Amino acid sequence: TRGSSNRLQGIEISDDGTKLFAIFHSTGGNTRLLEYQLSTAYDLSTISIITDAGIELNDEVSNPQGIRFSPDGKRFWAVDHTGNPSTQDVTQISLDVAFSTYSFTIDGTVSISGDILQPRGIAFSAAGLKMYIGSDRDENTMDEVFEFDLVCPFNIIEGKCPSVTENSVRTGLA
C-alpha cells in the first residue's frame, strides 16, 4: 500500500490462474514471497492469502527485482539488485509441490555480477536452456538483456539437474 515500508517487487500467476505469488521488500531489509489463492481463476476480486505458506528470503535476496516460475511450477528464481555491482545474484528455490510454497528447498544463489549492474527481470527460453536477465545499468546508458546458456533446463545450480529420464529435452540431448 502507498506509504507502507513494504514494496511489491514482482508477481507471478500460476498457469491455471488460481495462485498469485508476490515478492515484497521492506525498508528494514526484509524480503518475503507471499502466496495467494484466487478462488476464481485470474479474478483478483477473489484473492485471499494462504497464511501457512510463503517464504522468508532475508538471507538470500536483499532487494528482489523480479521472480519467475518454471512451467511445471516446481521451481522459481528471484533476481537480486543490491546496488553493489559485485553482488548481483539470482536465487533458485525448488518446491515440493507445484505452485505451493508450503514446502520448499533453497537450492542456492549464483552471482551474475560484472556487466549486469542493475538486474530488473528474469525469463527463460521455452525449453529452459537459456536464461535472460534484463538490466538498466544507469540513466546514461542503454538498457540491456543478457543471455546465459544453461547446462540443463530451468536450473542454475550445479547438482540440481533432473535425471535425463525425467526431462524429454535432455533425453533428446543425450
Secondary structure, DSSP 4 states (H G I P E B T S, - for coil): -TT-SEEEEEEEE-TTSSEEEEEEEETTS-EEEEEEEESSTT-GGGEEE-TT--EE-TTT-SSEEEEEE-TTSSEEEEEE--S-TT--EEEEEEEEETTEEEEEEEEEEEE-TTT-SSEEEEEE-TTSSEEEEEE---TTS--EEEEEE-SSTT--STT-PPPGGG-HHHHHH-
